[in-house]
Amino acid sequence: MNGYSRTEEQRSSVQYCCLTDDGRNCRRPAGNAVYNKRIQKQALQKRLKLNIDNSHGHIYICDHHKNMIQNVRVKRKRKESELHTREEISVVDFNSMPMNMLKRYRRHFKLPIKQGSNKSQLADSVARHFRSIRVNEKEALTYFIYSAKNHKSKFDTMKGND
């Protein structure tokens, strides 16, 4: 079945939207968008007052209702720091780091870790803390470029001596 019954297909060449909006039948011509069970569930969750009118014999909806449903389905906008998902973030293997580096990290960020922790416990807590740090990438890149252009590093002075 193509979204409507054969009798409806033979009866009329113009199909109208199959939805009732807040109790009133929609009189707009139907497009090729379909009001299926998944879309019905989403419309119900978003508290849209849309119901299907079974007298039409099909489940096609007009562009107005299609746009209305799409607009409420738009996901929240992300902050700049959330643009990349956890899968895109490069993973650092803290277990391969030397113990004194892990201890310095713990001291610098004042992490609440037991004094007698072994390397794997320390690496796990450092990794957890490292993943929780949020970085504004745009600001970090801007600062890096500014520093690279305006501040000489020890490597610049070494090149000058050659």
TIDO-78001 format. One record per residue: residue in one letter; x, y, z of N, C-alpha, C in turn. Coordinates in steps of 0.1 Angstrom, whole numbers, padded with zeros to 4 digits, always signed. Example, Ala and Ser with C-alpha at 12.3 -4.5 7.8 and 13.67 -1.06 7.14 Angstrom:
% TIDO-78001
A+0132-0057+0078+0123-0045+0078+0132-0033+0078;S+0128-0022+0071+0137-0011+0071+0129+0000+0079;
***
This chain:
% TIDO-78001
M+0008-0012+0000+0000+0000+0000+0009+0012+0000;N+0005+0023-0007+0013+0035-0009+0010+0046+0001;G+0004+0043+0012+0000+0053+0022-0014+0057+0021;Y-0022+0051+0011-0036+0054+0010-0042+0042+0003;S-0056+0041+0005-0063+0030-0001-0065+0032-0016;R-0068+0021-0023-0070+0022-0037-0083+0030-0040;T-0093+0029-0032-0106+0036-0035-0103+0051-0034;E-0095+0055-0025-0092+0070-0024-0084+0074-0036;E-0075+0066-0040-0066+0069-0052-0075+0071-0064;Q-0085+0062-0066-0093+0063-0078-0103+0075-0077;R-0108+0078-0064-0118+0088-0062-0113+0102-0065;S-0100+0106-0061-0096+0119-0062-0081+0120-0066;S-0078+0129-0075-0064+0130-0078-0057+0140-0069;V-0064+0149-0062-0058+0158-0052-0060+0153-0038;Q-0050+0151-0031-0051+0146-0017-0048+0158-0008;Y-0056+0157+0003-0054+0168+0013-0047+0162+0025;C-0042+0170+0033-0034+0166+0045-0044+0158+0054;C-0038+0147+0060-0046+0138+0067-0047+0142+0082;L-0042+0153+0086-0041+0157+0100-0053+0166+0104;T-0056+0165+0117-0065+0175+0123-0056+0183+0133;D-0056+0196+0132-0048+0204+0140-0057+0211+0150;D-0056+0207+0163-0064+0212+0174-0079+0210+0171;G-0082+0199+0165-0096+0195+0163-0102+0200+0149;R-0094+0208+0141-0099+0212+0128-0092+0205+0117;N-0099+0201+0107-0093+0194+0096-0084+0204+0088;C-0073+0199+0084-0064+0207+0075-0068+0206+0061;R-0069+0217+0054-0074+0217+0040-0063+0220+0030;R-0051+0219+0035-0039+0221+0026-0036+0208+0018;P-0031+0210+0006-0028+0198-0002-0016+0190+0004;A-0017+0177+0004-0007+0168+0010+0005+0168+0001;G+0016+0167+0007+0029+0165+0000+0033+0151+0000;N+0046+0148+0000+0050+0134+0000+0055+0130+0014;A+0054+0138+0024+0058+0135+0038+0047+0126+0044;V+0051+0116+0052+0042+0107+0058+0042+0108+0073;Y+0030+0107+0079+0028+0108+0093+0027+0094+0099;N+0039+0088+0101+0040+0074+0106+0040+0074+0121;K+0041+0062+0126+0040+0060+0141+0051+0067+0148;R+0063+0067+0143+0075+0073+0150+0072+0089+0150;I+0067+0094+0140+0064+0109+0139+0053+0112+0149;Q+0043+0103+0149+0031+0105+0158+0036+0105+0173;K+0045+0096+0176+0050+0096+0190+0058+0108+0193;Q+0066+0113+0184+0074+0126+0186+0065+0138+0188;A+0054+0138+0180+0045+0149+0180+0037+0149+0194;L+0034+0137+0198+0028+0136+0211+0037+0140+0223;Q+0050+0136+0222+0059+0140+0232+0061+0155+0233;K+0061+0162+0221+0063+0176+0221+0049+0184+0223;R+0039+0176+0226+0026+0182+0229+0020+0190+0218;L+0022+0185+0206+0015+0191+0194+0001+0185+0194;K-0009+0193+0191-0023+0188+0190-0026+0184+0176;L-0019+0174+0172-0021+0168+0158-0026+0154+0159;N-0037+0151+0152-0043+0138+0152-0045+0134+0137;I-0045+0121+0135-0047+0117+0121-0062+0115+0119;D-0067+0120+0107-0081+0118+0103-0082+0106+0094;N-0088+0095+0099-0088+0083+0091-0098+0083+0079;S-0106+0093+0078-0115+0094+0067-0108+0097+0054;H-0096+0102+0055-0088+0105+0042-0083+0092+0036;G-0080+0082+0043-0076+0069+0038-0061+0069+0034;H-0053+0079+0038-0039+0079+0036-0032+0086+0048;I-0019+0086+0048-0011+0092+0059-0002+0103+0054;Y-0005+0109+0043+0004+0120+0038+0000+0133+0045;I+0010+0142+0047+0007+0154+0054+0012+0166+0045;C+0007+0178+0048+0011+0190+0040+0024+0195+0045;D+0030+0204+0037+0043+0210+0040+0043+0218+0053;H+0031+0224+0056+0030+0233+0068+0032+0224+0080;H+0025+0213+0081+0026+0204+0092+0040+0197+0093;K+0045+0194+0081+0059+0188+0080+0069+0197+0086;N+0068+0210+0083+0078+0220+0088+0075+0222+0103;M+0063+0222+0107+0060+0224+0122+0066+0212+0130;I+0065+0200+0125+0071+0188+0132+0086+0189+0132;Q+0092+0193+0120+0106+0194+0120+0112+0204+0129;N+0105+0216+0130+0109+0226+0139+0110+0222+0154;V+0100+0214+0158+0100+0210+0172+0110+0199+0174;R+0114+0192+0164+0123+0181+0165+0138+0185+0165;V+0140+0198+0163+0154+0203+0162+0160+0201+0176;K+0172+0196+0176+0179+0193+0189+0185+0206+0194;R+0188+0206+0207+0193+0218+0214+0206+0222+0207;K+0209+0235+0207+0222+0240+0202+0233+0237+0211;R+0244+0233+0206+0256+0229+0215+0264+0241+0218;K+0271+0241+0229+0280+0251+0232+0293+0249+0224;E+0301+0259+0223+0313+0257+0215+0322+0246+0220;S+0323+0245+0233+0332+0235+0239+0327+0221+0237;E+0314+0219+0233+0308+0206+0232+0307+0202+0217;L+0314+0209+0208+0312+0206+0194+0317+0192+0190;H+0327+0187+0197+0333+0174+0194+0328+0164+0204;T+0324+0152+0199+0320+0142+0208+0332+0135+0214;R+0329+0127+0224+0340+0120+0231+0348+0111+0222;E+0342+0106+0211+0349+0097+0202+0359+0104+0194;E+0357+0117+0192+0366+0125+0184+0378+0130+0192;I+0377+0130+0205+0388+0135+0214+0399+0124+0214;S+0411+0129+0212+0422+0120+0212+0424+0114+0226;V+0427+0101+0227+0429+0095+0240+0443+0095+0244;V+0446+0098+0256+0460+0099+0262+0461+0087+0271;D+0472+0079+0269+0474+0067+0277+0482+0071+0289;F+0476+0074+0300+0483+0078+0312+0490+0067+0319;N+0487+0055+0316+0494+0043+0322+0509+0043+0316;S+0511+0048+0305+0525+0048+0299+0533+0060+0304;M+0527+0069+0311+0534+0081+0317+0542+0077+0329;P+0553+0084+0331+0561+0081+0343+0554+0085+0356;M+0557+0078+0367+0550+0080+0380+0552+0094+0385;N+0564+0100+0383+0566+0113+0388+0558+0124+0380;M+0555+0121+0368+0546+0131+0360+0532+0130+0365;L+0527+0118+0368+0514+0116+0373+0512+0123+0387;K+0523+0122+0395+0523+0129+0408+0523+0144+0407;R+0531+0149+0397+0531+0163+0395+0517+0168+0391;Y+0511+0161+0382+0497+0164+0377+0488+0164+0389;R+0488+0154+0398+0480+0154+0409+0482+0166+0418;R+0495+0169+0421+0498+0181+0429+0493+0194+0423;H+0495+0196+0410+0492+0208+0403+0476+0210+0404;F+0469+0200+0401+0454+0202+0401+0448+0198+0415;K+0456+0195+0425+0451+0192+0438+0440+0181+0438;L+0443+0170+0432+0433+0159+0431+0433+0152+0444;P+0421+0148+0449+0420+0141+0461+0422+0126+0459;I+0435+0122+0459+0439+0108+0458+0447+0104+0470;K+0445+0092+0474+0453+0087+0485+0468+0087+0483;Q+0475+0090+0493+0490+0092+0492+0497+0079+0488;G+0492+0067+0492+0499+0055+0489+0493+0048+0476;S+0487+0055+0467+0481+0049+0455+0492+0043+0446;N+0488+0032+0439+0498+0027+0430+0496+0034+0416;K+0504+0031+0406+0505+0038+0394+0492+0037+0386;S+0485+0025+0386+0473+0023+0378+0462+0031+0384;Q+0461+0032+0398+0450+0040+0404+0452+0055+0401;L+0465+0059+0402+0468+0073+0400+0465+0077+0385;A+0469+0068+0376+0466+0070+0362+0452+0071+0359;D+0443+0062+0365+0429+0062+0363+0423+0075+0368;S+0427+0080+0380+0421+0092+0385+0426+0105+0377;V+0438+0104+0372+0443+0115+0364+0436+0116+0350;A+0434+0104+0345+0426+0103+0332+0412+0108+0333;R+0405+0104+0344+0392+0109+0347+0391+0124+0348;H+0401+0130+0355+0402+0144+0357+0405+0151+0343;F+0414+0145+0336+0418+0151+0323+0406+0151+0313;R+0398+0141+0313+0386+0140+0304+0375+0150+0309;S+0375+0154+0322+0364+0163+0326+0367+0178+0324;I+0380+0181+0320+0384+0195+0317+0377+0199+0304;R+0370+0210+0304+0364+0216+0292+0373+0227+0286;V+0376+0226+0273+0384+0236+0267+0377+0243+0256;N+0377+0257+0256+0372+0264+0245+0382+0264+0234;E+0380+0257+0224+0390+0254+0214+0394+0267+0206;K+0384+0275+0203+0386+0288+0196+0395+0297+0204;E+0393+0298+0217+0401+0306+0226+0415+0301+0227;A+0416+0288+0228+0430+0281+0230+0438+0283+0217;L+0432+0281+0206+0439+0283+0193+0443+0298+0191;T+0434+0307+0194+0437+0321+0193+0449+0325+0202;Y+0449+0320+0214+0460+0323+0223+0473+0316+0218;F+0472+0304+0213+0484+0297+0208+0490+0305+0196;I+0482+0309+0187+0487+0317+0175+0493+0330+0180;Y+0486+0337+0189+0492+0349+0194+0505+0347+0201;S+0507+0337+0209+0519+0334+0216+0530+0330+0205;A+0527+0322+0195+0536+0318+0185+0542+0330+0178;K+0533+0340+0175+0538+0352+0167+0545+0362+0176;N+0541+0364+0188+0546+0375+0196+0557+0371+0207;H+0558+0359+0211+0567+0355+0221+0578+0346+0216;K+0590+0349+0219+0601+0341+0215+0603+0329+0225;S+0605+0318+0220+0607+0306+0229+0622+0303+0230;K+0626+0294+0238+0640+0290+0239+0645+0284+0226;F+0636+0278+0218+0640+0273+0205+0644+0284+0195;D+0637+0295+0196+0641+0307+0187+0655+0312+0191;T+0658+0313+0203+0671+0318+0207+0682+0308+0203;M+0679+0295+0204+0689+0285+0200+0692+0286+0185;K+0682+0289+0177+0684+0290+0162+0693+0302+0159;G+0691+0313+0167+0699+0325+0165+0713+0323+0168;N+0717+0314+0177+0731+0311+0180+0738+0303+0170;D+0731+0296+0162+0737+0287+0152+0744+0294+0141;
***
